[in-house]
Amino acid sequence: MKILETTNLTDVQKQEIKQLLKKVHQEDQSYRDPYLSNQFNNFSEMPCFFLSYEEGVLIGFIMIYADGTVEEPVEVYINVLPAKRLQGIASSMLNHVHKTLKKFGYKDIEYVTEKNFLQKNPDFLNVTRLKLVHKEHQLRANEVPNVAQNQELVVRPLQEKDIKQVIPFEAKAFEVTSDESEKYISESYNDSHTLTYVLKHGSNLIGYCAIDNGTEYYIFDLVISQSYRTHGYGTFFVKKIMSVLDNKQHKPFVLGVDDDNLAARHLYANAGFIEETEIEYFSKI
């Protein structure tokens, strides 16, 4: 078995991973795909993809998502070919992961899995000695809802001059520093695979949204300025973006929302999203 570490994936490697994930999803009745880019990681030089090969065939894959400081936990996504499980492949890759994280100063890890996998493998948590930290819901919308006209609101692509206006309310909403927020928004704006939009109320910029434009439209950063919430603006924003993008290319819309964020879950339900899977985050006991 050969384990390859890298900061960026080639197109061939991405296709290998997608084929592995397809088999994993079929076996586990799972849906979550890890983000195959390191652009938001705090250390661009840190290897975050670990690929395990046997006779030239990809049999295991780990991705590290580490967008915060070394005091914050990193997310680890582990996927092993179903036919190759219980053979020590994940453990071998994790040895590489732990060495890498130690080198860059990270101490806390959250392992990401799905409820369906745990239900099919009831002894997994006892064997691994993991405890639930938090959970979120992955939602999907295959159809675009009708959106009512609102003369006060305008949705348009993000412009570079908008970034400074977005940072304060985006940083506050996600409880990150202004520097972290600026990195997220700027990286998204400059990424050819990411679509970014803003919502304006009259002359005021009050909302921001980023969408990964892959095989699906994955909404990963949507926020409304706090003083403009509870007016239905968030629902309008989502629906309008969905309408604009659907006119360009019809694809499903997918997003993740924290379990305890009831307001956001209500917003997305109003926009036609339904739950696809429950994502669970675990740490060592």
Buried (B, 14 or more C-beta within 10 A) or exposed (E): BEBEBEEEBEEEBEEBBEEBBEEBBEBBEBBBBBBBBBBBBBBEEBBBBBBBBBEEEBBBBBBBBBBBEBEBBBBBBBBBBEEBBEBEBBEBBBEBBEEBBEEBEBEEBBBBBBBBBBEEEEEBBEEEEBEEEEBBBBBBBEEBBEBEEEEEBEBEEBEEEBBEBBBEBBBBBEEBEEEBBBBBBEBBBEBEEBBBBBBBBEEEBBBBBBBBBBEBBBBBBBBBBEEBBEBEBBBBBBBBBBBBBBEEEEBEBBBBBEEEEEEBBEBBBBBBBEEBBBBBBBBEE
